[in-house]
Amino acid sequence: MSARTTPGRLRELGPINWVLWRGLSVGGGTRDAQLFSTLGRTKGTFRGWLHFYSGLLPGGRISRHETELIILRVAHLRESEYEMDHHIRLGRRAGVTPELLERVLAGPSAPGWSERHRAILTAVDALIETKDLDDDTWSALAEHFDERGMIEFVLLVERYDMLATVISTLRVDRDTFRR
């Protein structure tokens, strides 16, 4: 499928979003971070979205390692190849080994998870499937996070769920990475 919108360049992005897109592309190891050059067309909305994004990643209270486990599970459940491409790479930097990635893909019932990680993955699955957490799942997760952490957890999962919808609906092309 081809993209429904074309990635913007200087004219469509404006100078601020163009600089942001270039920096995010370089940081992501790609010539053109297609998602950012597409969303950048929304001008100030893009910058507001980036501000929200940076409050959760890398600025949130959930560790980078666990954040990547969460994002990879969401990307897998949502079949978002774009998100998987990026977060397999980012996850590697955060200690997500190929073996750990296989367990993330297998889900919370895979052997070897700590109680904390099993609670996290179970909650991710529930949020993606039902858009809610039942009381038992909430309680299991709350054993590992304070109130702020619980709120950030829900925001993080739903941010990547929303992003998977945007990528899929706009048919954003996958990025090509530099070696």
C-alpha positions in Angstrom: 0.0 0.0 0.0 1.2 3.5 -0.8 1.2 6.4 1.7 -2.0 8.4 1.8 -0.1 11.5 2.6 3.3 12.6 1.3 6.0 13.4 3.8 6.5 17.1 4.0 9.7 19.1 3.3 10.6 22.6 4.2 7.7 24.2 2.4 5.1 21.9 4.1 6.8 21.6 7.4 7.9 25.1 8.0 11.4 25.9 9.3 10.9 24.8 12.9 9.3 21.4 12.1 11.9 20.9 9.3 14.7 21.3 11.8 12.9 18.9 14.2 12.4 16.4 11.5 16.0 16.5 10.4 17.2 16.0 14.0 14.8 13.2 14.7 15.8 11.5 11.4 19.5 11.7 12.2 18.9 10.5 15.8 16.8 7.6 14.5 19.6 6.6 12.1 17.5 7.2 8.9 17.7 9.8 6.1 13.9 10.5 6.4 11.9 9.6 9.5 8.7 9.3 7.5 6.4 9.5 10.5 7.9 12.9 11.6 8.0 14.3 8.1 4.3 13.3 7.7 3.1 14.5 11.1 5.2 17.7 10.8 2.8 18.9 8.2 0.4 19.7 11.1 2.7 22.5 12.3 2.0 23.4 15.9 0.1 20.2 16.6 3.2 18.2 15.7 5.3 20.2 18.2 2.6 19.7 20.9 2.6 16.0 20.1 6.4 15.9 20.4 6.2 17.7 23.8 3.7 15.0 25.1 5.9 12.3 23.6 9.1 13.5 25.3 7.3 13.6 28.7 6.9 9.8 28.4 10.0 8.9 26.4 12.7 9.6 27.5 11.3 11.8 30.3 9.0 9.4 32.1 9.4 7.6 35.3 9.2 4.1 33.8 12.7 2.8 33.0 13.9 3.0 29.4 14.2 -0.8 29.4 10.6 -1.4 30.5 9.4 1.4 28.2 10.9 -0.5 25.3 9.3 -3.8 26.4 5.9 -2.0 26.6 6.3 -0.3 23.2 7.5 -3.5 21.5 4.5 -5.4 22.9 2.1 -2.7 21.7 3.7 -2.7 18.3 3.5 -6.5 18.1 -0.1 -6.6 19.1 -1.0 -3.8 16.7 1.1 -5.4 13.9 2.9 -2.1 13.5 6.0 -2.8 11.4 7.0 0.8 11.5 7.1 0.9 15.3 8.8 -2.5 15.5 11.5 -1.4 13.1 12.4 1.6 15.3 11.9 0.0 18.7 13.8 -3.2 18.0 16.8 -0.9 17.4 16.0 1.4 20.4 15.3 -1.6 22.5 18.7 -3.1 21.8 20.3 0.0 23.2 18.1 -0.4 26.3 19.1 -4.0 26.9 16.4 -5.8 25.0 18.3 -8.8 23.6 17.0 -11.0 20.8 16.0 -13.6 23.4 14.1 -11.1 25.4 12.4 -9.8 22.3 11.2 -13.3 21.5 9.6 -13.4 25.0 8.0 -10.0 24.5 6.4 -11.4 21.3 5.3 -14.5 23.0 3.6 -12.4 25.7 3.0 -12.5 29.5 2.5 -16.2 29.6 6.1 -16.9 28.3 8.3 -18.5 30.9 11.0 -16.5 32.6 9.2 -13.2 33.3 9.5 -11.6 36.8 6.2 -10.8 38.5 6.7 -7.2 37.6 7.3 -7.8 33.9 4.4 -10.3 33.7 2.1 -7.7 35.3 3.3 -5.0 32.8 2.8 -7.2 29.8 -0.6 -8.5 31.0 -1.7 -4.9 31.5 -0.5 -4.0 28.0 -2.4 -6.9 26.5 -5.6 -5.9 28.4 -5.4 -2.2 27.4 -4.9 -3.1 23.7 -7.6 -5.7 23.7 -10.3 -4.1 25.9 -9.2 -0.4 26.4 -9.5 -1.0 30.1 -7.9 -2.8 33.0 -10.0 -5.0 35.2 -9.5 -4.7 39.0 -7.2 -7.7 39.3 -4.9 -6.5 36.5 -4.9 -3.0 37.9 -4.0 -4.3 41.4 -1.2 -6.5 40.0 0.3 -3.6 38.2 -0.1 -1.2 41.2 2.1 -3.5 43.2 5.0 -2.2 41.0 4.1 1.4 40.2 2.9 4.4 42.3 -0.1 6.5 41.2 2.0 8.6 38.9 3.6 5.6 37.4 0.2 4.0 36.8 -1.0 7.1 34.9 2.2 7.2 32.9 1.9 3.5 32.1 -1.6 4.0 30.7 -0.6 7.1 28.7 2.5 5.3 27.3 0.5 2.2 26.1 -2.2 4.3 24.6 0.2 6.7 23.0 1.8 3.9 21.0 -1.6 2.3 20.3 -2.8 5.7 18.9 0.4 6.0 17.0 -0.1 2.5 15.4 -3.5 3.7 14.3 -2.1 6.9 12.8 0.7 5.0 11.0 -1.7 2.4 9.6 -4.4 4.9 8.6 -2.0 7.3 6.9 -0.1 4.3 5.4 3.2 5.8 6.5 6.0 4.1 4.6 8.6 2.3 6.7 12.0 4.0 7.1 15.3 2.9 5.6 18.1 2.8 8.2 21.7 3.6 7.7 24.1 0.8 8.6 
